[in-house]
Amino acid sequence: MTVDRTRAPEPSAPRPYHFPRVARRTLANGLRLLAAENHNAPLVAIRTLVRSGADHDTAELAGLASLAAELLDEGAGARDGVKLAEDLGLLGASLGSGADWDASYVSIDVLSRNFDQAFAILAEVDRRPMLPAASLERVRSERLMELLQQRDEPGAIAAKRFSSLIYGTGAYGNTIIGNPESVARVTAEDVRRFYAAHFVPNNSSIVIAGDVEASKALDAAERLFADWPAAELPQRPNVAPQQFSESRLYLIDRPTAVQSEIRVGHIGVARSTEDYFALSVMNALLGGVFNSRINLNLRERHGYTYGARSLFAFRRQPGPFVVSAPVRNEVTRESVTEVLAELRRIRTGDVEERELDDTKNYLMGVFPATVQSAGDVAGRLLDMELYDLPHDYFDRYRENIGGVTGHDIERVAARYIDPDRAVIVIVGNASQIREPLGELGVPIHEMDIDGKIA
């Protein structure tokens, strides 16, 4: 048989995939339990989800949620930080904790034969953390050093200023790790107050995935957490994005920069949107994967950058839509022009059938690879809980991606992408790029790295 090597082979039909069966239980105190068996390896992933994160930070105490989460592994119950680390090491277990915009997390990954012992330690961390003041000082010092380093990173500067321009100083307007002034202000009492208000069972879920019998996992969780007292739920702050009647360009001068960091975007949409799958496909086509339009335009066609991408940051409340790219100073204006042109083009419905099919096939093809391990499955269960997704959501994931049409792409692009009301943030050498940027016809506002308008 002759093989035509000038043409790529057609993709075969996706193999059947079924998300693991999930057992569920809700305790009298409101704690929700989920367990899914995955016997591919002798490992178990245990996750605690607390539905409060950096969205509860204020401008005065930005970074509080992440500081509180980071202190959870500094001792719990009768174990100080050293003893906790030693006992976990003897079990071959790894403990992690952290916070993002919408939630805080505690995680343990452990060999299945040590599941019971590791789970008991996780319960201590969840319910009886020490949150020592001495550890706060060490973590604070590390955080302040990280923030100091970010002041020399154009990408970090651009991201911070973009968020603050979209959201102001309210929810989502700060950074998850805070700023030097707010981090210096946080006290041990602030951390303990945050923990007491948010780490309560009726604001939490426990997820277990891996090489363990589901009913046994749920029974173990009930023994460890049934007497955890419920409390009044904290009120979730509302996101209040800024309103713009026209596009605006904000220029931040970094005199020694040889590249410009570009951010172009505006307010996006919440994770709960009914258009999630159409938006996922549209964004992948636009700038979400390597062979997307924006990356091929700026990288392959023009050689302006090593990589450009677009992103809808899906959160419980509307997150941002943003295009980001580091480009050479001398092509900053041209790069912004091309980004805006691609945003306008996607709104016209100019999508070829092959282009759409290739994008959907890619998204459907990589999906099973993202749910192979116990940790992968646990992560998907966390998404289910945090965003209140239907129980069959991941069984139908590829079907929903495959059902997106060209009309859907045009519809959601026209609805959710607005290049005429975009916030454009550029961090670069102003003396080289200021005059060319003036040719865009967009009002230019110069600001410093702290967001003060010149």
C-alpha positions in Angstrom: 0.0 0.0 0.0 1.3 3.5 -1.0 1.4 6.0 1.8 1.0 9.7 1.0 3.6 11.3 3.3 2.7 14.8 2.2 -0.5 14.7 4.2 -0.9 14.2 7.9 -3.0 11.1 8.8 -6.6 11.8 9.7 -7.3 11.5 13.5 -9.1 8.3 14.5 -12.3 8.4 16.6 -11.6 9.1 20.3 -11.4 6.0 22.5 -14.2 5.6 25.0 -13.5 7.3 28.4 -15.5 7.1 31.6 -14.7 9.1 34.6 -14.3 7.1 37.8 -17.5 6.4 39.7 -17.8 8.9 42.6 -19.2 8.0 46.0 -20.7 11.0 47.9 -21.7 11.7 51.5 -22.7 14.8 53.4 -22.2 14.9 57.1 -24.6 16.5 59.6 -22.1 19.4 60.0 -22.3 20.2 56.3 -19.0 18.7 55.3 -19.2 17.2 51.8 -17.2 14.0 51.1 -16.3 12.6 47.7 -14.3 9.4 47.0 -13.3 7.9 43.6 -11.4 4.6 43.2 -8.4 4.6 40.9 -6.2 1.4 41.2 -3.6 2.3 38.5 -1.0 2.8 41.2 -0.8 2.1 45.0 -1.3 5.8 45.8 -4.0 7.9 47.4 -4.6 11.6 47.0 -6.5 13.4 49.7 -7.6 17.0 49.3 -9.4 19.4 51.6 -11.2 22.2 49.8 -12.2 25.4 51.7 -14.4 27.7 49.6 -12.6 30.9 50.7 -9.5 32.2 49.1 -7.9 35.5 48.2 -11.3 36.9 47.1 -11.8 37.5 50.8 -8.6 39.6 51.1 -9.0 43.3 51.6 -6.7 46.0 50.2 -5.3 46.5 53.8 -4.6 42.8 54.3 -3.9 41.5 50.8 -2.2 38.2 50.9 -3.8 37.1 54.2 -5.6 34.0 52.7 -2.3 32.7 51.2 -0.3 33.4 54.3 -2.9 31.5 56.4 -2.8 28.6 54.1 1.0 28.5 54.0 1.1 28.3 57.8 -1.1 25.2 58.0 1.9 22.8 57.7 3.8 24.6 60.5 2.5 22.2 63.2 -0.9 20.7 64.1 -2.4 19.0 67.1 0.5 17.8 69.3 3.0 17.9 66.5 5.2 21.0 65.9 6.4 21.7 62.4 9.5 19.4 62.7 7.5 16.5 64.2 4.8 16.9 61.5 7.4 16.7 58.7 9.1 13.7 60.3 5.9 11.7 60.7 4.9 12.4 57.2 8.3 11.4 55.9 8.1 8.1 57.7 4.8 7.4 55.9 6.2 8.4 52.5 3.6 11.2 52.4 3.8 14.7 51.0 1.8 17.5 52.5 0.9 20.7 50.7 -1.3 23.8 51.4 -2.1 27.0 49.6 -4.8 29.3 48.3 -5.9 30.7 45.0 -8.6 33.3 44.2 -11.6 31.3 45.2 -10.5 28.6 47.6 -7.9 27.3 50.1 -6.5 23.8 49.9 -4.7 21.2 52.0 -3.4 18.1 50.3 -1.7 14.8 51.1 -0.4 12.2 48.7 0.5 8.9 50.2 1.0 5.2 49.6 -2.3 3.4 49.9 -1.0 1.2 52.7 -0.5 4.3 54.8 -3.8 5.9 54.0 -5.3 5.7 57.5 -2.3 7.3 59.3 -1.9 10.0 56.7 -5.6 10.8 56.7 -5.5 11.2 60.5 -2.6 13.7 60.1 -4.5 15.7 57.5 -7.5 15.9 59.9 -5.2 17.4 62.5 -3.9 20.0 60.0 -7.4 20.9 58.9 -8.9 21.1 62.4 -6.1 21.9 64.8 -3.3 23.8 63.1 -0.9 25.7 65.4 -0.4 28.7 63.1 2.6 29.8 65.2 3.6 33.5 65.3 7.2 32.6 64.9 6.5 30.8 61.7 4.5 33.8 60.4 7.6 35.9 60.8 9.7 33.5 58.7 7.0 33.1 56.0 6.5 36.9 56.0 10.3 37.4 55.4 10.2 35.0 52.5 7.1 36.6 51.0 8.6 40.1 51.2 11.7 38.8 49.4 9.5 37.3 46.7 7.7 40.6 46.3 10.9 42.5 46.1 12.1 40.2 43.3 8.9 40.7 41.4 9.5 44.4 41.3 12.2 43.7 38.7 10.1 41.2 36.7 8.2 43.0 33.9 5.8 40.1 33.5 4.8 40.3 37.2 4.5 44.1 37.0 2.2 43.9 33.9 0.0 41.2 35.5 -0.4 43.1 38.8 -1.3 46.4 37.1 -3.7 44.7 34.6 -5.6 43.2 37.5 -5.7 46.4 39.5 -7.0 48.3 36.5 -9.7 45.8 35.9 -10.9 45.3 39.5 -9.6 48.3 41.5 -8.8 47.4 45.1 -11.7 45.1 45.7 -11.9 41.3 45.2 -9.6 40.0 42.5 -7.9 43.4 42.3 -5.1 42.6 44.6 -2.6 39.8 44.0 -2.9 36.4 45.8 0.4 37.0 47.6 -0.3 40.6 48.5 2.0 43.6 48.4 4.9 44.6 50.7 2.7 47.0 52.8 -0.2 44.6 53.3 2.1 41.6 54.1 4.0 43.6 56.7 0.6 44.5 58.2 -0.7 40.9 58.8 -0.5 39.7 62.4 -0.8 36.2 63.8 -4.2 37.2 65.2 -5.3 38.1 61.6 -4.3 34.7 60.4 -6.1 32.9 63.3 -9.2 35.0 62.7 -9.2 34.1 59.0 -8.8 30.4 59.8 -11.6 30.5 62.4 -14.0 32.2 60.1 -13.4 30.1 56.9 -12.0 26.7 57.9 -15.4 25.3 59.0 -17.0 22.1 57.8 -20.0 23.6 56.1 -17.6 25.7 54.0 -15.5 22.7 53.1 -15.2 19.4 51.2 -12.9 16.4 51.5 -11.9 14.7 48.3 -10.3 11.2 48.2 -9.0 9.5 45.0 -6.9 6.5 44.3 -6.1 3.0 45.5 -8.6 2.8 48.3 -12.2 1.4 48.5 -14.6 4.3 48.3 -16.9 3.2 51.1 -13.9 2.7 53.4 -12.5 6.2 52.5 -15.9 7.8 53.3 -16.2 5.9 56.6 -12.7 7.1 57.6 -13.6 10.7 56.7 -16.7 10.5 58.8 -14.9 9.2 61.8 -12.3 12.0 61.6 -14.6 14.9 60.8 -18.1 14.1 62.1 -17.6 16.1 65.3 -16.1 19.1 63.6 -18.5 21.9 64.7 -20.3 23.9 62.0 -20.3 27.7 62.1 -21.8 30.6 60.4 -20.7 30.8 56.7 -18.6 33.8 55.7 -20.2 36.2 53.3 -18.6 36.1 49.9 -17.4 39.5 48.6 -18.8 40.6 45.3 -16.5 41.4 42.4 -16.9 45.0 41.2 -14.9 45.4 37.9 -14.2 48.9 36.6 -16.2 50.1 33.6 -14.5 51.4 30.5 -16.3 53.2 27.6 -13.2 53.0 25.3 -9.9 51.3 25.2 -7.1 52.7 27.3 -3.3 52.1 27.2 -1.2 52.2 30.3 2.6 52.5 29.9 5.0 51.6 32.6 8.6 52.6 32.0 11.5 50.2 32.5 14.4 52.0 31.0 16.7 49.0 30.8 14.1 46.6 29.3 14.9 45.1 25.9 11.4 43.6 25.7 8.0 44.9 26.2 5.5 42.9 28.3 2.0 43.3 26.8 -1.3 42.6 28.4 -4.5 43.3 26.4 -8.0 42.4 27.8 -11.0 43.2 29.9 -13.4 41.5 32.3 -14.3 38.0 31.4 -17.0 35.6 32.6 -17.6 33.3 35.6 -16.9 29.6 35.5 -20.6 28.9 35.8 -21.4 30.3 32.4 -23.4 28.1 30.1 -21.0 29.1 27.3 -18.0 27.5 29.0 -17.3 24.8 26.3 -17.8 27.2 23.4 -15.5 29.7 25.1 -12.9 27.0 25.8 -12.8 26.0 22.1 -12.9 29.6 20.9 -10.0 30.6 23.2 -8.0 27.6 22.2 -8.4 28.6 18.6 -7.6 32.2 19.4 -4.6 31.9 21.7 -5.0 29.1 24.2 -2.7 26.5 22.5 0.7 26.6 20.7 -0.8 26.6 17.1 -3.4 29.2 18.0 -4.0 32.3 15.8 -2.3 34.8 18.1 0.8 32.7 18.6 1.2 31.8 15.0 0.7 35.4 14.0 3.2 37.0 16.5 5.7 34.2 16.6 5.6 32.3 13.3 4.5 34.9 10.8 6.2 38.0 12.2 8.9 36.8 14.6 7.9 39.3 17.3 7.9 36.9 20.3 8.8 33.4 21.5 5.2 32.9 22.6 1.9 34.7 23.0 -1.3 33.4 24.5 -4.9 34.3 25.5 -6.7 33.2 28.6 -10.2 33.3 30.1 -9.5 33.0 33.9 -12.6 31.1 34.9 -13.4 31.8 38.5 -16.5 31.7 40.8 -17.1 35.3 39.8 -16.1 36.8 36.5 -12.3 36.6 36.0 -10.3 38.5 33.4 -9.8 37.8 29.7 -6.3 38.6 28.8 -3.8 38.3 25.9 -0.2 38.3 27.0 3.1 38.4 25.1 6.7 39.5 25.6 7.9 41.2 22.4 10.9 43.1 21.2 10.8 46.9 22.0 11.0 47.9 18.4 7.9 45.9 17.4 5.7 46.8 20.4 3.2 48.9 18.5 3.0 46.3 15.7 2.4 43.5 18.2 -0.5 45.4 19.8 -2.0 46.1 16.4 -1.8 42.4 15.5 -3.4 41.3 18.8 -6.3 43.7 18.3 -6.7 42.6 14.7 -7.0 38.9 15.8 -9.6 39.8 18.5 -11.7 41.6 15.8 -11.2 38.8 13.3 -12.5 36.0 15.7 -15.7 38.0 16.2 -16.5 37.9 12.5 -17.1 34.1 12.3 -14.0 33.7 10.0 -13.3 30.1 11.1 -12.5 27.3 8.7 -14.1 23.9 9.3 -10.7 22.2 9.4 -9.3 24.7 11.8 -12.2 24.2 14.2 -12.1 20.4 13.9 -8.3 20.4 14.6 -8.8 22.5 17.7 -11.7 20.3 19.0 -9.8 17.1 18.3 -6.8 18.4 20.2 -8.9 19.3 23.3 -10.7 16.0 23.2 -7.5 14.1 22.6 -5.6 15.5 25.5 -8.4 15.3 28.0 -7.9 11.6 29.1 -4.2 12.4 29.8 -5.3 14.9 32.4 -7.2 12.4 34.5 -4.8 9.5 34.7 -3.3 9.7 38.2 -5.0 9.8 41.7 -3.9 13.4 41.9 -5.5 14.2 38.5 -8.8 12.7 39.5 -8.8 14.5 42.9 -8.2 17.8 41.1 -11.2 17.2 38.9 -13.3 16.4 41.9 -12.2 19.7 43.5 -13.5 21.5 40.3 -16.8 19.6 40.7 -17.1 20.8 44.3 -15.9 24.4 43.9 -17.9 25.1 40.8 -21.0 22.9 41.5 -20.6 21.0 38.3 -23.1 18.2 37.4 -22.1 14.7 38.5 -21.8 13.5 34.9 -19.7 16.6 33.9 -16.5 14.8 33.1 -18.2 11.8 31.4 -19.7 14.3 29.0 -16.7 16.6 28.7 -15.5 15.5 25.3 -19.0 15.3 24.0 -19.6 18.9 24.9 -16.3 20.0 23.3 -17.2 18.1 20.1 -20.6 19.7 20.0 -19.2 23.3 19.6 -20.0 24.7 16.1 -18.6 27.6 14.1 -21.8 29.5 14.9 -21.0 29.0 18.6 -17.5 30.4 18.1 -18.8 33.5 16.4 -21.6 34.0 19.0 -19.4 33.8 22.1 -16.6 35.8 20.6 -19.0 38.6 19.7 -20.5 38.5 23.2 -17.4 38.1 25.4 -14.5 39.8 23.4 -14.5 43.5 23.1 -11.3 45.0 21.5 -12.8 48.5 21.5 -13.1 48.5 25.3 -9.8 46.8 26.2 -7.3 47.7 28.9 -3.8 47.6 27.3 -0.8 47.5 29.8 2.7 47.7 28.4 5.9 47.4 30.5 8.9 48.4 28.6 11.4 51.1 27.6 9.1 54.1 27.3 11.7 56.2 25.4 11.7 53.7 22.6 8.0 52.7 22.5 6.1 55.8 23.6 6.0 57.6 20.2 5.1 54.5 18.1 2.4 53.6 20.5 0.8 57.0 20.0 0.0 55.8 16.4 -2.6 53.4 17.8 -5.0 56.2 18.5 -5.6 55.0 22.1 -5.2 57.4 25.0 -1.9 56.7 26.8 -1.6 57.0 30.5 1.8 56.6 32.1 2.1 55.0 35.5 4.8 53.7 37.8 5.2 50.1 38.9 3.0 50.7 41.9 0.1 51.9 39.8 0.4 55.6 40.3 -0.6 57.7 37.3 2.2 60.1 36.3 
